[in-house]
């Protein structure tokens, strides 16, 4: 059974790295290409949903891989729809000056509301397609990405050292002002501890003596994805130039015009997912900072 662990680990690492870079590259292309990108992503979404339905009954090593890739593709559609600006929120204006506390959080939620509802609907759909099936890898994949995305958004809103400004498309720059720059916040240690415990549980299942080949592959795939989400959280606070991992994906991005770069305090999390990094040595002009 150990022979199934390394392929699952490498598959997760590659899919995480490649899917992130590909979405970044497509997002950086001209607006005229975005409708074609969305159409292609929707076609893949249909295939992914069919794959979830079929793989749900397949409790084999191959079924674990199929469920994982299908769940990742459903999540990728959500990322594409959001980053291309097709599904964001009703609030596309700048945050009102002086807004803070619950008022600022409410404005941030309205800026992402349709996206958040789409994520919820996606989770319900994946759950329905895999309900009662022996292979739950697709559902677990989607849920891990969803939970880690929520955690990243909350941490960015409360304040972390590094934001994701470098990878944001121009048409979403109004979202960046809803996040705060500070060394760390009180939620971050909780997020890290809970994610670490989740990794311990999953990898514990993968290494259990009685684990079947399917259980080993499943726990390794989902556990590695959770570990990568945990790594992304550490990238929020550590001085690591993680953007270098996806330089090829950023090749399509044009420099941000000065009128946009200085428009206000801006920043946004992209998970996800899977999904943008800023060099810790960088600094966003006018970003809200707290000691």
N, C-alpha and C positions, 0 to 999 in steps of 0.2 A: 503493500500500500504506500510506502513512502515515495514511490516513483511518481505518484500523482500530485505530491505537494509542490515540487519545484515547477512543473508546467503551469499549475494554477497560480503560483506566485508570480511567475514571469508574465503570464497572460494578463493578470490584473495590472501589473506595473506598466506594461505596454499599452493596454487599452486606456488607462488613466492618462498617460503622457500623450499618446497619439490623439485621442479624442479631444483633449483640451487644446492641443496645438491646431488641430484641424478646424475646430469651431472658431478659434481666434483668427485663423487665416481667412476663413470665409467671411467672418464678421468685418474684417478690415477691407474687403473689396468694395467697390463702388455700390451705391444704393440701388443702381439699376440691376445688380445681380441678386439682390436680397430676395426678391420674390421667387426667383428660380431656386435659390438655396432653400427657401421655406417649402417650396413644392417638393423638392427632393427629400427633405427631412420628413415631410408628411407621408410620402410614399414609404420611406423606411419605418416610420411609426406604424403604418399598417402591417408591414412584415413583422415588426417586433411584437405587436399585439397577437398576431397569429402564432408567432413563435412561443409566446408565453402560454397560450392555450394548449399547444401541442406538447411543449416540454414539461408542463405541469404534471403529466402522468408518467413521465420518464425519470425514474429514480435511479439513473445510471450516471457514470462519470460524464458521458457525452451530454446527458440531459442537464447536468449541473452547469456545464459550459454554455449550453444553449440558453438556459434560463438566465444566466448571468449577463450574457451579451444582449439578450432581449430586454432585460430590465435596464441595462445601461443605455440602449437605444431609445427607450421611452424617455429616460431622463435627458438624453441629448436633444430630443425634440423640444423639451421644455426650455433648455438652455438656448437653443437657436431661436425659438419664438420670442424669448425675452431679449436677448442681445441684439436681435435685428429690429426690435422695437414693435413687433406685431402684438405682443401681449405684455403690457406693463401695468398701468394703473390709470385712474381717472385724473390724477393730479400730475400734470406735466409742467407746472410752473415752478418757479423758485420758491424755496421755503420763506415764509413771511419773516421779515427782519425782527429779531428779538424773540422768536418762538423758542421755547425751551420746555423741558420736562415732558409731560403728557401731550401737550399741544404739538411739540416737535415730533414726538413718536407717532401721533395720529396723522400728521402730514406725511411722514415717511411711509406709513402703512397705506395711505391713499395713493402714494406714488407707485406702489408695488401690488395693489390690491388684486387686479385681474391675474397677475402672475401667481400670487399666492393661492387664489382660488383654482387656477389651472393645475397647480401642484397638488392640491387636495383632490381635485377631480381625477388626476392621473393616478394617485394612490388608490382611490376607490375603484378605478377601472382595473388596475393591476390586481388588486385584491379579489375582485369579482372573477377575473379570468383564472386565477389560481386557487380559488376557494375549495377547500377539502382535498386538494391534490397532494401527493407525497413529495413533490419537488417544489419547494418554496424559495428557491434561490433567486428567482426573478423579483419576487416581492421583497425579500430581504435586501437585495441590491438597491432597489428604488428607495426603500425606507431608510437605509443607511445614508444615502446621498441626501435625502430630504432632511433628516434630523441634523446632519452635520451642516447643511446649508442654513437651517434656522439658527443653529448655534453661532455660525460665522457671522450672520447678519446682526444678531443681537450683540455680539462682541464688538463688531465694527461700530454699531450705534453707540454703545457705551464707552468705547474708546480703546484703541490699540495703537501700537507704534507704527505699523506698516499698513497701508491701504492698497487698493487695487486700481488706482487711478490710471496707471500706465496702459492697461488693456481695455479701458472703457471706450466704446465708440462715441463719436461726437454727438449723436442724437440722444444719448443717455446721460450727458454730462450734468443735467439738472438733478440727477439722483445723488450725486456725490456729496452734496452739502448736508446730508442727513446723518453723517458719520463723524466721529470725534477722534482726534489724535491725542493719545496719552500713552504712557509706557505700558499700562495694563489696567484692567478693571476687575471688579470682584467676581464677575461671572466666569472669567477665563479659567481660573484654577478648577472650578466645578466642571466646566466643559471638558477639560483635559483629563481630570480624574475619572469621570464617567466613561469617556471614550476609551481610556486605558483599561478600565475594568471590562468593557465590552470586548476589547481585543483579547484579554486574558481568557474570557469565557469561550470565545470562538476558537482561539488557537488551542485551548485546552481540549475542546471537542475534536479538533483535528488530530491531536497527538494521543488521544485516548486509545488504549490497547484494543478495545472492542469496536473502534470506529470502522465502518465499512469503507470501501473505496469511494462511494458516493458521498458519505459524510465527511471524509477527509478532504475531498476536492471542494465540496460545498463550503465547509467552514474555512478553508484556506482562501478561496475566492472572496468571500464576504469579509473575512477577518482582515485580509490584506487591504481591501478597499477602505475599511474602517480605519486601519492604521495610516493609510495615506491621507484620509480626512483629518486625522490627529496631527499628522505632519504639517498639513496646510494650516492648522490652527497655530502651531509653533512658528510658522513663517510669519504670522501676524505680529509677533513680538520680538523675534530674534533678528539680529543684523546679518541677514543672509540674502545675497543677490539671487533669489530664486527665479527671477525673470529669465535668466540665461537658459533655463531648461526649455523654454519655448521661443527662443529667438527666431526659429524658422517660421513659427506661427505669426509672429509680430512683423514679419517682412512685408505683409500687405498693408500695414497700418501707416497712414500718413501722419506727419507731425501735427500736433494740436495747435490751431491758430492761437495767437496771443490773446485775441478777444475772447476766446473760449477758455483758455487756460487760466485767465485772471478774472473770470466772471464771478467767482465766489468760492466758498469753502466746499469742496467737492470730494466725494469718495464713494465707492460701491463695492460690495462683496460679490464675487462670482465663484461659485463653488465649484464650484462644484465641481458635481459635479463635478462646478469641476469647474478657479478658472481665470485669474489674472493676478500678477505679482508686481510689486514695486520695489526697486532697490532701496534697501533700508537707509542708504546714504542720501536718498532723494528727499525732496520737500515740496509739498503742494502749496503754492502761494495762497495766502489768506485762509488756509484750512484752520478750522476751529481747534485750538489747542488748550489743554488743561494740564495743570501741573500734576 
